[in-house]
Amino acid sequence: MSESINKTQDDIASVGERIRAEVSKVIVGAEDTINLVLTALLTGGHVLLEDVPGTGKTLMARAFAKAIGGDFKRIQFTPDLMPSDVIGINFFSQTNGSFEFRPGPIIGNIILADEINRATPRTQSALLEAMAEGTITVDGDTINLPIPFVVLATQNPVEQEGTFPLPEAQLDRFLIRLKIGYPDQDGEVEILKRFEEKSPLDTIDTVSTPEEIVSLQKNLSGIYVNESIRSYIANITRATREHSAFDLGASPRATLALFQATRASAAINGRNYVNPEDVKKLVKPVLSHRLLLSTNSRLRGRGPEEVLDEVLQTIPVPVADE
């Protein structure tokens, strides 16, 4: 059993390192961000990229798709986008004399849902079934989406005019919310060097396959989680429900998401077990977008990340057995 667990951890760590190396060719100075997207990929979760334009969100999605040999699709969300534009339609073929399905851009491995908050709630909801169930329904017929299936949705936190904020139910479908952010001085100079002649996206090699990613997803159950770590995760999410700064705390789905993410993080970092640091570094990316601040907290200018820091300080950290 121990040899099997070690093999699982070694396989995930090896594949993770290869993918990380390829994506780093186009995304400079964002190792933590790359690791978080890799965590989502290995758990079959989805990512909400909340950042200003020009920080490399599209490049990162394309880089991940190319590194795993997956099918990349991009959906540009606009107010006039219809659900059928996302999932596809059945149309009558004059040639064949029958109805045929014309697939929408949701059918792929890595889906970039660009500026998702610019679409109407009806169109946003077209993603909900796909993200939650891995299926779409067209004229009553259920169609399975390819696996792995990961949605990387972007939204601009600055421009709010003409946008439709994502409802809590939709936000809860995202495993992780993150920001790429601006590179530092050295990083920005490095970007200029890499893009001087041609896009480094052309230099990315395919170092994995969708089938290998699916196999590794199934093997995550081999990563050991001590009972004290399970309790630690549950205590954190339960504390958010009782904290006065939140009107809405983390759901049981959020607890499960944090649990799954910690196993992927441990494996990516070359361990066959989860430790408290895995939990602590994932609390904000996994939980912050699922929490609803109270009116008083918002008026005081507090953010969910700040309150989560307080929560972490109140929960005893598990100590390894002597």
TINULUM-812896 format. One record per residue (C-alpha): residue number from 1; residue in three letters; x, y, z. Coordinates in nm, 2 decimals, padded with zeros to 4 digits. Example, Ala and Ser with C-alpha at 12.3 -4.5 7.8 and 13.67 -1.06 7.14 Angstrom:
<pts>
+-----+------+--------+--------+--------+
| seq | type |     c1 |     c2 |     c3 |
+-----+------+--------+--------+--------+
|   1 |  ALA |  01.23 | -00.45 |  00.78 |
|   2 |  SER |  01.37 | -00.11 |  00.71 |
+-----+------+--------+--------+--------+
</pts>
This chain:
<pts>
+-----+------+--------+--------+--------+
| seq | type |     c1 |     c2 |     c3 |
+-----+------+--------+--------+--------+
|   1 |  MET |  00.00 |  00.00 |  00.00 |
|   2 |  SER |  00.28 |  00.24 |  00.09 |
|   3 |  GLU |  00.46 |  00.17 | -00.24 |
|   4 |  SER |  00.13 |  00.25 | -00.43 |
|   5 |  ILE |  00.09 |  00.58 | -00.24 |
|   6 |  ASN |  00.45 |  00.68 | -00.31 |
|   7 |  LYS |  00.41 |  00.60 | -00.68 |
|   8 |  THR |  00.10 |  00.81 | -00.70 |
|   9 |  GLN |  00.28 |  01.10 | -00.53 |
|  10 |  ASP |  00.58 |  01.06 | -00.76 |
|  11 |  ASP |  00.37 |  01.05 | -01.07 |
|  12 |  ILE |  00.18 |  01.36 | -00.99 |
|  13 |  ALA |  00.49 |  01.55 | -00.88 |
|  14 |  SER |  00.67 |  01.45 | -01.20 |
|  15 |  VAL |  00.38 |  01.55 | -01.43 |
|  16 |  GLY |  00.32 |  01.87 | -01.23 |
|  17 |  GLU |  00.68 |  01.97 | -01.26 |
|  18 |  ARG |  00.68 |  01.92 | -01.64 |
|  19 |  ILE |  00.36 |  02.12 | -01.68 |
|  20 |  ARG |  00.49 |  02.39 | -01.45 |
|  21 |  ALA |  00.81 |  02.42 | -01.65 |
|  22 |  GLU |  00.62 |  02.46 | -01.98 |
|  23 |  VAL |  00.37 |  02.72 | -01.85 |
|  24 |  SER |  00.65 |  02.92 | -01.69 |
|  25 |  LYS |  00.78 |  02.98 | -02.04 |
|  26 |  VAL |  00.50 |  03.23 | -02.09 |
|  27 |  ILE |  00.40 |  03.33 | -01.74 |
|  28 |  VAL |  00.68 |  03.50 | -01.56 |
|  29 |  GLY |  00.71 |  03.52 | -01.18 |
|  30 |  ALA |  00.38 |  03.36 | -01.09 |
|  31 |  GLU |  00.48 |  03.02 | -00.96 |
|  32 |  ASP |  00.21 |  03.03 | -00.69 |
|  33 |  THR | -00.06 |  03.11 | -00.95 |
|  34 |  ILE |  00.06 |  02.83 | -01.18 |
|  35 |  ASN |  00.05 |  02.58 | -00.88 |
|  36 |  LEU | -00.31 |  02.69 | -00.80 |
|  37 |  VAL | -00.43 |  02.63 | -01.16 |
|  38 |  LEU | -00.24 |  02.30 | -01.16 |
|  39 |  THR | -00.42 |  02.21 | -00.84 |
|  40 |  ALA | -00.75 |  02.28 | -01.00 |
|  41 |  LEU | -00.66 |  02.08 | -01.31 |
|  42 |  LEU | -00.57 |  01.77 | -01.09 |
|  43 |  THR | -00.89 |  01.80 | -00.89 |
|  44 |  GLY | -01.12 |  01.86 | -01.19 |
|  45 |  GLY | -01.20 |  02.20 | -01.04 |
|  46 |  HIS | -01.26 |  02.54 | -01.20 |
|  47 |  VAL | -01.08 |  02.87 | -01.16 |
|  48 |  LEU | -01.20 |  03.23 | -01.14 |
|  49 |  LEU | -00.93 |  03.47 | -01.26 |
|  50 |  GLU | -01.02 |  03.81 | -01.12 |
|  51 |  ASP | -00.77 |  04.06 | -01.26 |
|  52 |  VAL | -00.72 |  04.36 | -01.48 |
|  53 |  PRO | -00.66 |  04.31 | -01.86 |
|  54 |  GLY | -00.32 |  04.24 | -01.99 |
|  55 |  THR | -00.18 |  04.02 | -01.71 |
|  56 |  GLY | -00.16 |  03.70 | -01.90 |
|  57 |  LYS | -00.48 |  03.52 | -01.82 |
|  58 |  THR | -00.55 |  03.41 | -02.18 |
|  59 |  LEU | -00.19 |  03.31 | -02.23 |
|  60 |  MET | -00.19 |  03.10 | -01.92 |
|  61 |  ALA | -00.51 |  02.91 | -02.03 |
|  62 |  ARG | -00.36 |  02.84 | -02.37 |
|  63 |  ALA | -00.03 |  02.73 | -02.22 |
|  64 |  PHE | -00.20 |  02.48 | -01.99 |
|  65 |  ALA | -00.40 |  02.34 | -02.28 |
|  66 |  LYS | -00.09 |  02.30 | -02.50 |
|  67 |  ALA |  00.12 |  02.15 | -02.22 |
|  68 |  ILE | -00.14 |  01.87 | -02.16 |
|  69 |  GLY | -00.23 |  01.82 | -02.53 |
|  70 |  GLY | -00.58 |  01.93 | -02.45 |
|  71 |  ASP | -00.85 |  02.10 | -02.66 |
|  72 |  PHE | -00.86 |  02.47 | -02.59 |
|  73 |  LYS | -01.18 |  02.68 | -02.65 |
|  74 |  ARG | -01.25 |  03.04 | -02.58 |
|  75 |  ILE | -01.59 |  03.20 | -02.51 |
|  76 |  GLN | -01.60 |  03.58 | -02.52 |
|  77 |  PHE | -01.89 |  03.67 | -02.30 |
|  78 |  THR | -02.10 |  03.97 | -02.41 |
|  79 |  PRO | -02.45 |  04.09 | -02.31 |
|  80 |  ASP | -02.60 |  03.95 | -02.63 |
|  81 |  LEU | -02.45 |  03.61 | -02.59 |
|  82 |  MET | -02.72 |  03.34 | -02.58 |
|  83 |  PRO | -02.70 |  03.00 | -02.40 |
|  84 |  SER | -02.71 |  02.82 | -02.74 |
|  85 |  ASP | -02.40 |  03.02 | -02.84 |
|  86 |  VAL | -02.22 |  02.84 | -02.55 |
|  87 |  ILE | -02.35 |  02.49 | -02.55 |
|  88 |  GLY | -02.45 |  02.44 | -02.91 |
|  89 |  ILE | -02.77 |  02.38 | -03.11 |
|  90 |  ASN | -02.96 |  02.11 | -03.30 |
|  91 |  PHE | -03.02 |  02.22 | -03.66 |
|  92 |  PHE | -03.19 |  02.07 | -03.96 |
|  93 |  SER | -02.94 |  01.96 | -04.22 |
|  94 |  GLN | -03.08 |  01.99 | -04.58 |
|  95 |  THR | -02.81 |  01.76 | -04.70 |
|  96 |  ASN | -02.89 |  01.47 | -04.46 |
|  97 |  GLY | -03.26 |  01.55 | -04.41 |
|  98 |  SER | -03.23 |  01.52 | -04.04 |
|  99 |  PHE | -03.14 |  01.72 | -03.73 |
| 100 |  GLU | -02.77 |  01.74 | -03.64 |
| 101 |  PHE | -02.59 |  01.87 | -03.33 |
| 102 |  ARG | -02.36 |  02.16 | -03.38 |
| 103 |  PRO | -02.14 |  02.17 | -03.07 |
| 104 |  GLY | -02.07 |  02.50 | -02.89 |
| 105 |  PRO | -01.73 |  02.61 | -02.76 |
| 106 |  ILE | -01.81 |  02.47 | -02.41 |
| 107 |  ILE | -01.70 |  02.13 | -02.55 |
| 108 |  GLY | -01.33 |  02.11 | -02.48 |
| 109 |  ASN | -01.07 |  02.04 | -02.21 |
| 110 |  ILE | -00.96 |  02.39 | -02.12 |
| 111 |  ILE | -01.23 |  02.65 | -02.15 |
| 112 |  LEU | -01.15 |  03.02 | -02.12 |
| 113 |  ALA | -01.47 |  03.20 | -02.03 |
| 114 |  ASP | -01.36 |  03.55 | -02.09 |
| 115 |  GLU | -01.53 |  03.83 | -01.90 |
| 116 |  ILE | -01.80 |  03.60 | -01.77 |
| 117 |  ASN | -01.97 |  03.88 | -01.57 |
| 118 |  ARG | -02.06 |  04.06 | -01.90 |
| 119 |  ALA | -02.31 |  03.79 | -01.99 |
| 120 |  THR | -02.67 |  03.79 | -01.87 |
| 121 |  PRO | -02.76 |  03.56 | -01.58 |
| 122 |  ARG | -02.94 |  03.33 | -01.82 |
| 123 |  THR | -02.63 |  03.28 | -02.02 |
| 124 |  GLN | -02.41 |  03.25 | -01.71 |
| 125 |  SER | -02.63 |  02.97 | -01.59 |
| 126 |  ALA | -02.56 |  02.78 | -01.91 |
| 127 |  LEU | -02.22 |  02.71 | -01.76 |
| 128 |  LEU | -02.36 |  02.59 | -01.43 |
| 129 |  GLU | -02.46 |  02.24 | -01.54 |
| 130 |  ALA | -02.14 |  02.20 | -01.73 |
| 131 |  MET | -01.92 |  02.31 | -01.43 |
| 132 |  ALA | -02.12 |  02.11 | -01.18 |
| 133 |  GLU | -02.20 |  01.79 | -01.37 |
| 134 |  GLY | -01.96 |  01.77 | -01.66 |
| 135 |  THR | -02.26 |  01.75 | -01.89 |
| 136 |  ILE | -02.48 |  01.98 | -02.11 |
| 137 |  THR | -02.84 |  01.94 | -02.21 |
| 138 |  VAL | -02.96 |  02.03 | -02.56 |
| 139 |  ASP | -03.33 |  01.98 | -02.65 |
| 140 |  GLY | -03.37 |  01.73 | -02.36 |
| 141 |  ASP | -03.06 |  01.52 | -02.46 |
| 142 |  THR | -02.77 |  01.50 | -02.21 |
| 143 |  ILE | -02.42 |  01.52 | -02.36 |
| 144 |  ASN | -02.11 |  01.43 | -02.16 |
| 145 |  LEU | -01.83 |  01.68 | -02.18 |
| 146 |  PRO | -01.47 |  01.56 | -02.25 |
| 147 |  ILE | -01.24 |  01.50 | -01.95 |
| 148 |  PRO | -01.05 |  01.67 | -01.81 |
| 149 |  PHE | -01.28 |  01.96 | -01.82 |
| 150 |  VAL | -01.17 |  02.29 | -01.66 |
| 151 |  VAL | -01.32 |  02.63 | -01.69 |
| 152 |  LEU | -01.09 |  02.93 | -01.64 |
| 153 |  ALA | -01.33 |  03.22 | -01.62 |
| 154 |  THR | -01.21 |  03.58 | -01.61 |
| 155 |  GLN | -01.37 |  03.90 | -01.48 |
| 156 |  ASN | -01.24 |  04.25 | -01.46 |
| 157 |  PRO | -01.27 |  04.38 | -01.10 |
| 158 |  VAL | -01.23 |  04.74 | -01.21 |
| 159 |  GLU | -01.50 |  04.79 | -01.49 |
| 160 |  GLN | -01.84 |  04.73 | -01.34 |
| 161 |  GLU | -02.06 |  04.91 | -01.59 |
| 162 |  GLY | -02.26 |  04.68 | -01.81 |
| 163 |  THR | -02.18 |  04.37 | -01.59 |
| 164 |  PHE | -02.39 |  04.11 | -01.41 |
| 165 |  PRO | -02.23 |  04.00 | -01.08 |
| 166 |  LEU | -02.20 |  03.63 | -01.05 |
| 167 |  PRO | -02.45 |  03.49 | -00.80 |
| 168 |  GLU | -02.33 |  03.30 | -00.49 |
| 169 |  ALA | -02.45 |  02.97 | -00.63 |
| 170 |  GLN | -02.22 |  03.02 | -00.94 |
| 171 |  LEU | -01.93 |  03.14 | -00.74 |
| 172 |  ASP | -01.95 |  02.83 | -00.53 |
| 173 |  ARG | -01.88 |  02.62 | -00.84 |
| 174 |  PHE | -01.53 |  02.76 | -00.87 |
| 175 |  LEU | -01.27 |  02.57 | -00.68 |
| 176 |  ILE | -01.03 |  02.86 | -00.67 |
| 177 |  ARG | -01.03 |  03.23 | -00.72 |
| 178 |  LEU | -00.70 |  03.40 | -00.79 |
| 179 |  LYS | -00.52 |  03.70 | -00.93 |
| 180 |  ILE | -00.21 |  03.68 | -01.15 |
| 181 |  GLY | -00.11 |  04.04 | -01.07 |
| 182 |  TYR |  00.16 |  04.25 | -01.22 |
| 183 |  PRO |  00.52 |  04.12 | -01.25 |
| 184 |  ASP |  00.80 |  04.29 | -01.06 |
| 185 |  GLN |  01.07 |  04.49 | -01.23 |
| 186 |  ASP |  01.29 |  04.20 | -01.32 |
| 187 |  GLY |  00.99 |  03.99 | -01.43 |
| 188 |  GLU |  00.87 |  04.27 | -01.67 |
| 189 |  VAL |  01.21 |  04.30 | -01.83 |
| 190 |  GLU |  01.21 |  03.92 | -01.87 |
| 191 |  ILE |  00.88 |  03.93 | -02.04 |
| 192 |  LEU |  01.02 |  04.18 | -02.29 |
| 193 |  LYS |  01.31 |  03.95 | -02.37 |
| 194 |  ARG |  01.09 |  03.64 | -02.42 |
| 195 |  PHE |  00.85 |  03.82 | -02.65 |
| 196 |  GLU |  01.12 |  04.01 | -02.84 |
| 197 |  GLU |  01.11 |  03.78 | -03.15 |
| 198 |  LYS |  00.80 |  03.56 | -03.12 |
| 199 |  SER |  00.55 |  03.44 | -02.87 |
| 200 |  PRO |  00.70 |  03.19 | -02.62 |
| 201 |  LEU |  00.37 |  03.01 | -02.65 |
| 202 |  ASP |  00.51 |  02.86 | -02.97 |
| 203 |  THR |  00.79 |  02.70 | -02.77 |
| 204 |  ILE |  00.57 |  02.51 | -02.53 |
| 205 |  ASP |  00.59 |  02.13 | -02.57 |
| 206 |  THR |  00.31 |  01.89 | -02.49 |
| 207 |  VAL |  00.44 |  01.70 | -02.19 |
| 208 |  SER |  00.13 |  01.52 | -02.08 |
| 209 |  THR | -00.20 |  01.39 | -02.22 |
| 210 |  PRO | -00.57 |  01.44 | -02.11 |
| 211 |  GLU | -00.58 |  01.07 | -02.04 |
| 212 |  GLU | -00.28 |  01.10 | -01.80 |
| 213 |  ILE | -00.44 |  01.39 | -01.62 |
| 214 |  VAL | -00.76 |  01.19 | -01.57 |
| 215 |  SER | -00.56 |  00.89 | -01.44 |
| 216 |  LEU | -00.38 |  01.12 | -01.19 |
| 217 |  GLN | -00.71 |  01.27 | -01.08 |
| 218 |  LYS | -00.83 |  00.93 | -00.99 |
| 219 |  ASN | -00.51 |  00.85 | -00.80 |
| 220 |  LEU | -00.54 |  01.16 | -00.57 |
| 221 |  SER | -00.73 |  00.94 | -00.32 |
| 222 |  GLY | -00.39 |  00.77 | -00.25 |
| 223 |  ILE | -00.27 |  01.09 | -00.08 |
| 224 |  TYR | -00.30 |  01.04 |  00.30 |
| 225 |  VAL | -00.49 |  01.28 |  00.51 |
| 226 |  ASN | -00.46 |  01.24 |  00.89 |
| 227 |  GLU | -00.78 |  01.26 |  01.10 |
| 228 |  SER | -00.64 |  01.57 |  01.27 |
| 229 |  ILE | -00.61 |  01.75 |  00.93 |
| 230 |  ARG | -00.96 |  01.66 |  00.84 |
| 231 |  SER | -01.08 |  01.81 |  01.17 |
| 232 |  TYR | -00.86 |  02.12 |  01.10 |
| 233 |  ILE | -01.03 |  02.17 |  00.76 |
| 234 |  ALA | -01.38 |  02.13 |  00.91 |
| 235 |  ASN | -01.31 |  02.36 |  01.20 |
| 236 |  ILE | -01.20 |  02.64 |  00.96 |
| 237 |  THR | -01.50 |  02.62 |  00.75 |
| 238 |  ARG | -01.74 |  02.59 |  01.04 |
| 239 |  ALA | -01.57 |  02.89 |  01.20 |
| 240 |  THR | -01.66 |  03.11 |  00.90 |
| 241 |  ARG | -02.03 |  03.03 |  00.96 |
| 242 |  GLU | -02.01 |  03.15 |  01.32 |
| 243 |  HIS | -01.80 |  03.46 |  01.26 |
| 244 |  SER | -01.98 |  03.79 |  01.30 |
| 245 |  ALA | -01.81 |  03.94 |  00.99 |
| 246 |  PHE | -01.99 |  03.70 |  00.76 |
| 247 |  ASP | -02.36 |  03.68 |  00.67 |
| 248 |  LEU | -02.29 |  03.36 |  00.48 |
| 249 |  GLY | -02.01 |  03.12 |  00.57 |
| 250 |  ALA | -01.85 |  02.84 |  00.38 |
| 251 |  SER | -02.08 |  02.56 |  00.26 |
| 252 |  PRO | -02.01 |  02.18 |  00.30 |
| 253 |  ARG | -01.92 |  02.20 | -00.07 |
| 254 |  ALA | -01.64 |  02.44 |  00.02 |
| 255 |  THR | -01.52 |  02.21 |  00.29 |
| 256 |  LEU | -01.49 |  01.93 |  00.04 |
| 257 |  ALA | -01.32 |  02.16 | -00.21 |
| 258 |  LEU | -01.06 |  02.26 |  00.04 |
| 259 |  PHE | -01.00 |  01.89 |  00.13 |
| 260 |  GLN | -00.95 |  01.79 | -00.23 |
| 261 |  ALA | -00.73 |  02.09 | -00.31 |
| 262 |  THR | -00.50 |  02.01 | -00.02 |
| 263 |  ARG | -00.44 |  01.65 | -00.15 |
| 264 |  ALA | -00.35 |  01.78 | -00.49 |
| 265 |  SER | -00.12 |  02.05 | -00.34 |
| 266 |  ALA |  00.06 |  01.79 | -00.13 |
| 267 |  ALA |  00.12 |  01.56 | -00.43 |
| 268 |  ILE |  00.24 |  01.85 | -00.65 |
| 269 |  ASN |  00.49 |  01.93 | -00.38 |
| 270 |  GLY |  00.63 |  01.58 | -00.37 |
| 271 |  ARG |  00.45 |  01.45 | -00.06 |
| 272 |  ASN |  00.22 |  01.16 | -00.01 |
| 273 |  TYR |  00.05 |  01.32 |  00.29 |
| 274 |  VAL | -00.13 |  01.65 |  00.36 |
| 275 |  ASN |  00.02 |  01.88 |  00.63 |
| 276 |  PRO | -00.12 |  02.20 |  00.79 |
| 277 |  GLU |  00.07 |  02.43 |  00.56 |
| 278 |  ASP | -00.12 |  02.28 |  00.26 |
| 279 |  VAL | -00.44 |  02.38 |  00.43 |
| 280 |  LYS | -00.33 |  02.73 |  00.53 |
| 281 |  LYS | -00.20 |  02.83 |  00.19 |
| 282 |  LEU | -00.52 |  02.72 |  00.02 |
| 283 |  VAL | -00.78 |  02.87 |  00.26 |
| 284 |  LYS | -00.80 |  03.21 |  00.09 |
| 285 |  PRO | -00.80 |  03.09 | -00.28 |
| 286 |  VAL | -01.06 |  02.82 | -00.20 |
| 287 |  LEU | -01.29 |  03.00 |  00.05 |
| 288 |  SER | -01.27 |  03.38 |  00.00 |
| 289 |  HIS | -01.51 |  03.40 | -00.30 |
| 290 |  ARG | -01.77 |  03.17 | -00.13 |
| 291 |  LEU | -01.81 |  03.40 |  00.17 |
| 292 |  LEU | -02.06 |  03.68 |  00.20 |
| 293 |  LEU | -01.95 |  03.97 |  00.42 |
| 294 |  SER | -02.19 |  04.14 |  00.65 |
| 295 |  THR | -02.30 |  04.50 |  00.56 |
| 296 |  ASN | -02.11 |  04.63 |  00.86 |
| 297 |  SER | -01.79 |  04.46 |  00.75 |
| 298 |  ARG | -01.82 |  04.60 |  00.40 |
| 299 |  LEU | -01.88 |  04.95 |  00.53 |
| 300 |  ARG | -01.56 |  04.92 |  00.74 |
| 301 |  GLY | -01.37 |  04.83 |  00.42 |
| 302 |  ARG | -01.29 |  04.47 |  00.53 |
| 303 |  GLY | -01.23 |  04.20 |  00.29 |
| 304 |  PRO | -01.29 |  03.82 |  00.32 |
| 305 |  GLU | -00.91 |  03.75 |  00.31 |
| 306 |  GLU | -00.85 |  03.97 |  00.61 |
| 307 |  VAL | -01.13 |  03.80 |  00.81 |
| 308 |  LEU | -01.00 |  03.45 |  00.71 |
| 309 |  ASP | -00.66 |  03.55 |  00.86 |
| 310 |  GLU | -00.84 |  03.61 |  01.18 |
| 311 |  VAL | -01.02 |  03.28 |  01.16 |
| 312 |  LEU | -00.69 |  03.09 |  01.10 |
| 313 |  GLN | -00.54 |  03.25 |  01.41 |
| 314 |  THR | -00.83 |  03.12 |  01.63 |
| 315 |  ILE | -00.81 |  02.75 |  01.51 |
| 316 |  PRO | -00.54 |  02.53 |  01.67 |
| 317 |  VAL | -00.30 |  02.39 |  01.42 |
| 318 |  PRO | -00.25 |  02.01 |  01.43 |
| 319 |  VAL |  00.08 |  01.90 |  01.56 |
| 320 |  ALA |  00.25 |  01.59 |  01.43 |
| 321 |  ASP |  00.25 |  01.29 |  01.67 |
| 322 |  GLU |  00.58 |  01.25 |  01.85 |
+-----+------+--------+--------+--------+
</pts>
